[in-house]
Amino acid sequence: MASFNANFVKAARFERPEYIPMKFSINVSCGHHYPDGALEELVESHKFLFPKPLSPNWKTIPATADADTPFIDAWGCKWVTSDSGITGVVSEHPLANWNALDNFTPPDPDKTNGRHVMDWERIRNNFRLLRETGEPRFGSLDHGHTFLLLCNLRGYENLIFDMIDEEPRLKQLIEMVENYNLEIVRHYVDAGVTLMRYPEDLGMQIGPMLSPDNFRKYIKPSYQRLMEPARQAGCIIHMHSDGDIRKLAGDLIDGGVKVVNLQDLVNGIDWIRNNLKGKVAIDLDIDRQNITSQGPPEQIDTLIREEVEKLGSREGGLSMIYGLYPGIPLENVKAVMDAMEKYAGYYS
């Protein structure tokens, strides 16, 4: 059986994957919300989703999401969270006042992606080993690399008014952010990346966080330039966004995205089928707000089967991911795992 990553690439390229790639991700915050051993037991009983057991350190809270200690990232943004393990929000924006821009220095892309230390030599060595075994190499910008980073630096309301007012200093700031991100992308391309991720939340519960016109004017051109080196290197371009992105999806595809990771119910299963299926590979984020959190287990099975039937095909083009966060009943956690394993082989 092909490895998960190799099979994911087959699905992304519509090359008849062996099974529908299914990924079940457990947020570290779950470690202090569920009874001891409960999740480990479920993991142990679902070998397809979890070929390996959870790491002994899976409950360790990262410094970037510690409720007891605010985190200052490399850009100078102060992050706070109320629940350790869950990424919080920026409470202090270093460029809330434009006067601070004159003396502002961006971080060094040779050393950090913004929130995490980047050991490029180690990454190159890892990619070299993967290449020798024929495995694909995945790289990624930091989540929230452009639009959300601008929000973090300026503040959301400030940024939206900057766009509406056509603030001239905004162009300077976007160029700074883009040049920084471009160096990250080039590092990955030089290392031999084969799939490059560009994760950035753009949607709200209804509609995008910025107007389509402002997206096209300020963000899309930067996206295209950031994706160009990876595209020229033959990489698969993967784009993640939470929220309702229906008004922006066409622009993302037009900009070169080949795999779209989006949420199922907030965008609508039928809408995704009618507008995206066959045009781009769909990396579907399974509902966490309604059915899996509040519905009975049998409804979870029905949801995942419907998604596989409507969005999948024997040729590929579909992968699915579920992110577990606190608040999902254990019986529903099991139901999601069961259904993902059950329908992974639907087209095999």
C-alpha positions in Angstrom: 0.0 0.0 0.0 1.3 3.5 -0.9 2.2 5.8 1.9 -0.3 8.5 2.9 1.7 11.3 1.2 2.2 9.3 -2.0 -1.4 8.4 -2.2 -2.4 12.1 -1.4 -0.3 13.2 -4.4 -2.1 10.6 -6.6 -5.4 11.9 -5.5 -4.3 15.5 -6.1 -3.2 14.7 -9.6 -6.3 12.6 -10.4 -4.0 9.5 -10.9 -6.3 6.9 -9.5 -5.2 6.7 -5.8 -5.4 3.4 -4.0 -7.9 4.8 -1.5 -9.3 8.2 -0.6 -6.7 9.9 1.6 -8.2 10.3 5.1 -6.4 12.3 7.8 -7.6 12.5 11.4 -5.8 15.3 13.3 -6.0 15.6 17.1 -5.4 19.1 18.5 -3.1 19.1 21.5 -5.8 20.8 23.7 -7.7 17.6 23.6 -5.2 16.1 26.0 -6.6 18.0 28.9 -10.3 17.8 27.9 -10.8 14.1 27.5 -10.4 11.3 30.0 -6.9 9.9 30.3 -6.4 7.1 27.8 -9.7 7.6 26.0 -8.3 9.0 22.7 -5.3 6.7 22.8 -7.7 3.8 22.9 -9.6 5.0 19.9 -6.3 5.6 18.0 -5.2 2.1 18.8 -8.4 0.6 17.4 -8.2 2.6 14.1 -5.0 1.4 12.5 -5.9 2.6 9.0 -6.1 6.2 10.2 -3.2 5.8 12.7 -0.6 3.3 11.5 1.5 4.6 14.4 0.4 5.3 18.0 0.3 8.9 19.3 3.6 10.3 20.3 4.3 10.1 24.0 4.6 13.9 23.9 1.4 14.6 22.1 -0.1 16.5 25.0 2.8 18.9 25.4 1.5 22.4 25.0 3.6 24.5 22.5 4.9 27.9 23.5 2.8 29.4 20.7 -0.5 28.4 22.4 0.0 28.5 26.2 -2.8 30.0 28.1 -0.5 31.0 31.0 2.1 32.8 28.9 1.4 35.2 25.9 3.6 34.4 22.9 5.4 37.1 20.9 6.1 36.0 17.4 9.0 37.0 15.2 7.0 39.9 13.7 6.3 41.3 17.2 2.7 40.3 17.4 1.5 39.3 20.8 -0.7 36.1 20.9 -3.0 35.1 23.8 -5.3 32.1 24.2 -7.8 31.0 26.8 -7.3 27.3 26.2 -3.8 25.9 26.1 -3.2 24.1 22.8 -5.6 26.2 20.7 -4.0 29.0 18.7 -5.3 32.2 20.1 -5.6 35.8 18.8 -3.2 38.7 18.4 -3.9 41.2 21.2 -1.2 43.7 20.3 -0.5 44.8 16.7 3.0 46.2 16.2 2.0 48.4 13.3 -1.3 49.6 14.5 0.2 53.0 14.2 1.7 53.6 10.8 4.5 55.7 12.3 6.1 52.5 13.5 6.6 51.3 10.0 9.7 53.5 9.4 11.8 51.7 11.9 10.2 48.2 11.5 12.4 45.3 10.6 10.9 42.0 9.3 12.2 38.7 10.7 14.9 36.7 8.9 13.4 34.0 6.6 16.7 32.1 6.9 15.9 31.5 10.6 12.1 31.6 11.1 8.8 31.2 9.3 7.3 33.8 11.7 6.3 31.6 14.6 8.7 28.7 14.4 12.4 28.2 14.0 13.3 26.9 10.5 16.3 24.6 10.3 16.8 24.6 6.5 19.7 22.3 6.6 17.7 19.7 8.4 14.8 20.2 6.0 17.1 19.7 3.0 18.5 16.5 4.5 15.0 15.2 5.2 14.0 16.0 1.6 17.1 14.2 0.3 16.2 11.1 2.2 12.6 11.2 0.9 13.7 11.7 -2.6 15.9 8.6 -2.4 12.9 6.5 -1.3 10.6 8.0 -3.9 8.5 9.8 -1.4 7.0 13.3 -2.1 8.2 16.3 -0.2 5.7 18.7 1.4 6.5 22.3 2.4 4.4 25.1 3.7 4.3 28.8 4.5 3.1 29.6 8.0 -0.6 29.6 8.5 -1.9 33.1 7.8 1.1 34.1 5.7 -0.3 37.2 3.9 -3.8 38.5 4.6 -3.9 37.3 8.2 -0.3 38.5 8.8 -1.3 41.9 7.6 -4.3 41.8 10.0 -2.0 40.8 12.8 0.4 43.6 12.1 -2.2 46.4 11.5 -5.3 45.0 13.2 -8.3 43.7 11.1 -10.4 46.9 11.1 -7.3 49.1 10.3 -6.4 46.8 7.4 -9.8 46.8 5.9 -9.9 50.6 6.1 -6.4 50.8 4.6 -7.7 48.9 1.6 -10.9 51.0 1.2 -8.9 54.2 1.7 -6.1 53.0 -0.7 -3.5 53.8 2.0 -0.2 54.2 0.1 1.8 52.7 2.9 -0.1 49.4 2.6 1.7 48.7 -0.6 5.0 49.0 1.2 3.8 46.7 3.9 2.5 44.1 1.5 5.8 44.1 -0.4 7.7 43.6 2.9 5.5 40.6 3.8 5.6 39.2 0.3 9.4 39.4 0.0 9.8 37.6 3.3 7.4 34.8 2.3 9.0 34.5 -1.1 12.3 33.7 0.5 10.6 30.9 2.5 9.1 29.5 -0.7 12.5 29.7 -2.5 14.1 27.8 0.4 11.6 25.0 -0.1 12.0 25.0 -3.8 15.8 24.8 -3.5 15.4 21.9 -1.2 13.3 20.0 -3.7 9.7 20.4 -2.5 7.0 18.6 -4.5 3.8 19.9 -2.9 3.7 23.5 -1.5 1.0 24.6 1.0 -0.3 28.1 1.3 -2.6 28.1 4.3 -4.6 31.2 5.0 -8.1 31.6 6.4 -10.1 34.0 4.2 -13.7 33.1 5.1 -16.2 34.0 7.8 -19.3 32.0 8.7 -21.0 33.7 5.8 -18.9 35.3 3.1 -15.2 36.2 3.0 -13.3 38.4 5.4 -12.6 41.0 2.7 -14.4 42.0 -0.4 -13.6 40.1 -3.6 -12.5 43.4 -5.2 -10.0 44.1 -2.4 -8.8 40.5 -2.5 -8.1 40.8 -6.2 -6.4 44.2 -5.8 -4.3 43.5 -2.8 -4.0 39.8 -2.0 -4.4 37.7 -5.2 -1.4 39.3 -7.0 0.8 38.6 -4.0 -0.5 35.0 -3.9 0.3 34.5 -7.6 3.9 35.8 -7.2 4.4 33.6 -4.1 3.1 30.5 -5.9 5.1 31.1 -9.1 8.5 29.6 -8.0 6.8 26.5 -6.8 4.6 26.3 -9.9 7.7 26.7 -12.1 9.4 23.9 -10.2 6.4 21.6 -11.0 5.0 21.6 -7.5 1.4 20.9 -6.6 0.0 24.1 -5.2 -2.2 23.5 -2.1 -4.4 26.2 -0.6 -6.2 26.0 2.8 -8.9 28.3 4.0 -11.5 28.0 6.7 -14.8 29.7 6.3 -17.1 30.6 3.4 -14.8 31.2 0.4 -17.3 30.6 -2.4 -16.8 34.2 -3.7 -13.1 33.7 -3.8 -12.7 30.1 -5.0 -12.6 31.1 -8.7 -9.8 33.5 -8.1 -7.8 30.9 -6.1 -8.1 28.4 -9.0 -7.3 31.1 -11.5 -4.2 32.0 -9.5 -2.8 28.5 -9.9 -4.1 26.5 -6.9 -4.5 22.8 -7.7 -5.8 21.5 -4.4 -8.3 23.5 -2.3 -8.7 22.6 1.4 -12.0 24.0 2.4 -14.8 23.3 4.9 -17.8 21.2 3.8 -21.0 22.5 5.3 -20.2 26.2 5.5 -19.5 26.2 1.7 -22.1 23.5 0.9 -21.5 20.0 -0.4 -23.6 20.6 -3.5 -21.9 23.9 -4.2 -18.5 22.3 -3.9 -19.6 19.5 -6.3 -21.2 21.9 -8.8 -18.3 24.5 -8.8 -15.1 22.7 -7.9 -15.3 19.0 -8.7 -13.2 18.2 -11.6 -11.7 21.6 -11.9 -9.4 21.2 -8.8 -8.7 18.5 -6.3 -10.8 18.9 -3.2 -9.2 18.4 0.2 -12.4 18.4 2.3 -12.5 19.6 5.9 -15.2 17.6 7.6 -17.7 19.5 9.7 -16.9 20.3 13.3 -19.7 22.7 14.1 -22.9 20.8 13.7 -23.2 17.2 12.9 -20.1 15.8 14.4 -20.5 17.9 17.5 -24.2 17.6 18.1 -25.7 14.9 15.8 -26.1 11.2 16.5 -23.3 8.8 15.2 -25.5 7.5 12.4 -25.8 11.0 11.0 -22.0 11.3 10.9 -21.8 8.1 8.8 -24.4 9.5 6.4 -22.6 12.8 6.1 -19.2 11.3 5.2 -20.8 8.8 2.8 -22.7 11.7 1.1 -19.4 13.6 0.7 -17.6 10.7 -0.8 -20.4 9.9 -3.2 -20.8 13.5 -4.4 -17.2 14.7 -4.4 -15.2 11.6 -5.1 -14.4 9.4 -8.1 -12.2 6.5 -9.0 -9.9 8.9 -10.8 -9.2 10.8 -7.6 -9.6 14.5 -6.8 -10.8 14.0 -3.2 -9.1 13.7 0.1 -10.6 14.4 3.6 -9.4 15.7 6.9 -11.0 15.9 10.3 -9.6 18.1 13.0 -10.6 17.0 16.5 -11.0 19.8 19.1 -12.6 19.7 22.6 -16.3 19.4 22.8 -17.0 16.5 20.5 -18.6 13.5 22.4 -16.4 10.5 22.5 -19.0 8.4 20.7 -19.0 10.9 17.9 -15.2 10.9 17.8 -15.4 7.1 17.2 -18.2 7.5 14.6 -16.0 9.9 12.6 -13.0 7.6 12.7 -15.2 4.6 11.8 -16.8 6.4 8.8 -13.5 7.7 7.5 -12.0 4.2 7.6 -15.2 2.7 6.1 -15.4 5.0 3.1 -11.7 5.5 2.3 -12.0 2.4 0.0 -15.3 3.4 -1.6 -13.7 3.7 -5.0 -10.9 1.2 -4.6 
